[in-house]
Amino acid sequence: MPRATNSPASRARRKRILLRAKGFRGFRSKLYRYAKDAVFKARQYEYRDRKKRKGQFRRLWIQRISAASRAEGLTYSRFMEGLKAAEINVDRKILADLAVHDAAAFTAIVDQSKVALEKKSSAA
């Protein structure tokens, strides 16, 4: 009597790993033993980098806002302080988009921020 190997499931499992490893360099895409490790590591990077991407975008938005607000004569931190004082609740993603695509709207927001900062300094 031949031994049971569960061959169809094993082959399917290996095939699934090798398909995920398609495009990897060298034997990491050809040999199951190495592809398995490469895919496992790739999935760890995938998970980690989904979280990192959010921080990277936030940094990009802050750079764009900072550049646009400096062109208007305010540093980023003073601009954000003014927005808070003026009770303008617009997130960084929207502010960066306005800075890049709608300079007039961004300038109007900066002006409101400046006014709020002046009121804040005169009240203190």
Order of alpha helices (4+ residues) and beta strands (2+ residues): alpha-alpha-alpha-alpha-alpha
